[in-house]
Amino acid sequence: MTQITNHLPTKELQRLDAAHHMHPFTEDAALARKGARIITRGRGVWLTDSEGKEILDGMAGLWCVNLGYGRKDLAEVAARQMEELCYYNTFFQTSHVPAIALAAKVAELAPGDLNHLFYAGSGSEANDTNIRLVRRYWDVKGKPGKTVIISRKNAYHGSTMGGGSLGGMAGIHAQGGLPIPDIVHIGQPYWWAEGGDMTPEEFGLLRARELEAKIEELGADRVAAFIGEPIQGAGGVIVPPATYWPEIQRICDKYGILLIADEVITGFGRTGNWFACETFGIRPHIITIAKGLSSGYAPIGGSIICDEVYETIANSGDDFNHGYTYCGHPVAAAVALRNLELIEEEGVIDHVRNVAHPYLMERWQALADHPLVGEAKLVGLMGSIALTPDKASRAAFASEAGTVGYRCRERCFANNLVMRHVGDRMIISPPLVITPSEIDALIDRATRSLDECHAGLKADGLLKAA
Ligand code: PMP
């Protein structure tokens, strides 16, 4: 057992946590009764909790710690930058070295003519920026009526008023008066749950063509942009059928509407390329980034903007009246820059493509033989399995959606594996540096958890189709 860092006993930490710390996306009173799991340390793909348990982090934190935990080189860069220049703003005609260097690096890595970076502190903030960018773009172009942004049901684009509105999560929309005006949602390309008797390819086209129908319904003179995650992450790691993105691209081109790819999860190597737009052949005008930009070592995000959108707004003769105190924060930018350099120097994307993905793919797909598992999907190091009482009919469980997924996640926790559930789908997104032997540990723990979950469902009579 790893030595436990000196801290208060777990019970006391849980008491203070419950008394003063309100958690995101949490029913706090229920958590207070149970007590939060307290994480004290991280090394590579491993976490340690306050009881000294070693946990394999199959989610890289929240899809972000791509280089793994505990990198001294990143800590040193942060410390040096804090001493040199801890903060300065980028408003009022000033700039600083980390913001300049990182923007140049991101422009070098980004595909096509995505050459301009507007900084934010998070993915949600960056998507708020995107709403203002695309509306401003069309306004400057003399088309102020083009304000509508089309997104998808079950998309996740953050939880600010703008990000939560762009997202298509019913639970978020149900609280706080979302979505804000002029954001509309079409169906998602989720073949497993919604594709019925169609082939995945037919279904991909059908869902993409909802975009065309929506543009026709609203009028192209009203539509500013379409936004989508190349692979829906928080929605359940939903990999669209191969026909989907080419058709979305065709429709955006045909109607001349802007295309925003939200790569907050998929950016910086997650799918085996720097950007998932390369993996799927998408040509966006704007890419949203955060998370893997700094491997989660510092909060930073942004919008990478193509020449046309940038130049239109930059040459409007007016300020773009938008910005955050922490735009391009020097410490976060310095850490992010070093993170990107390390991904290059250590060949992390080659490792994903040539080692980790092929090995995990073999073992992940074999999970589909488990009695509880329907499809098993994996792109790069982003994977999901659908839990089902009947593979042949792709049936949902009779119990309320999420009941079985929650039980499976609890078994994973008990087996010291972080694997998340979205409804009755289990998802993984481990650090990109995961090794084959760590993948073995992940699969062994996942299999044990599935076995235990299956036995529990049987015992409780819950192996029933809806
Ligand atoms: N977009 C996507 C695709 C995301 O997955 C997330 C976070 N999970 C966000 C935006 C929001 O990012 P943040 O939590 O940093 O605001």
Boltz pocket constraint, residues with backbone or C-beta under 6 A from the ligand:
constraints:
  - pocket:
      binder: B
      contacts: [[A, 62], [A, 121], [A, 122], [A, 123], [A, 124], [A, 125], [A, 127], [A, 156], [A, 157], [A, 158], [A, 159], [A, 163], [A, 229], [A, 233], [A, 234], [A, 262], [A, 263], [A, 264], [A, 265], [A, 290], [A, 291], [A, 301]]
      max_distance: 6.0
